Amino acid sequence: MHVQNARRWAPRGTRAWLVAAAALAVACDVRMLLHPFIGPFLPGTAFCIAASLVEYFFGLAPALAVMLLGLGIADYLFVPPYAAITVFNQADVVLLISYPLVTLLVIVLIERLRRSQFRAELIASVAQSRYEMLLRHDNERMLARRAIDETHRLLRHLSHHHRTFIFIQALERDALQPADDLKQHSVLPRLPNEIAPGPRFADVDPDDIQRLGKALRPGTHRVRLKTGDGASKLTECVCERFTTHAGDFLVLRIGA
């Protein structure tokens, strides 16, 4: 899989160049400390290591700068005759051929490794993002299907128990507005916005309506229901909860 941004793995800014300059200085100091012991042997090794480390952490451009500057410093300070630029001998030729080849080979391999690593991280990040999108999509589809099923169940419930239906209470404000065709407005208690009355609403004692409107929950409830002779009778009622696409509703009806 081709990823164009794979070559942009290295951090940018002045920090990379400052670290490259520091690595070059450290490599030069280390080589000067070792010079009394090893003489002109391997004059560019310290700079090759410095360029490789800079490449691994900060990318190709700072590493090439360290390599080129290190080549000049190594040839000037650590290849005999020391500190002389007028003499060009076999030692200079060996350094000019071996040091750039080895350093470039190491730098290129590290660059390919870092690009492959960054490309793998990008692909993993994209795959994770797509996986999360699929999970959200599946979750939304499952919730939508559940809401549709609950809506159908609510409709079947209302059609089956329409004669014993007292009221519906919406758990979300303004999800259900009160009906406008109520009779005997002066007799019925004032309803909150989330309650819609049913056919048996007027038969329930107003105090029970107020009580249930504030603390209704799924389960069984006992309310005072008017009978044909005008008396009140304690009656078992059932409250069920339905989750639909329009919100959550509690349906209170008469019956066990």
Sequence and secondary structure as in RCSB ss.txt:
>XXXX:A:sequence
MHVQNARRWAPRGTRAWLVAAAALAVACDVRMLLHPFIGPFLPGTAFCIAASLVEYFFGLAPALAVMLLGLGIAD
YLFVPPYAAITVFNQADVVLLISYPLVTLLVIVLIERLRRSQFRAELIASVAQSRYEMLLRHDNERMLARRAIDE
THRLLRHLSHHHRTFIFIQALERDALQPADDLKQHSVLPRLPNEIAPGPRFADVDPDDIQRLGKALRPGTHRVRL
KTGDGASKLTECVCERFTTHAGDFLVLRIGA
>XXXX:A:secstr
   GGGGG S  SHHHHHHHHHHHHHHHHHHHHHHHHHTTSSTTHHHHHHHHHHHHHH HHHHHHHHHHHHHHHH
HHSSSSTT SS   HHHHHHHHHHHHHHHHHHHHHHHHHHHHHHHHHHHHHHHHHHHHHHHHHHHHHHHHHHHHH
HHHHHHHHHHSTTTEEEEEESSTTSS   S  S TTTS    TTEEE TTGGGB HHHHHHHHHH  SEEEEEEE
E TTS EEEEEEEEEEEEETTEEEEEEEE  
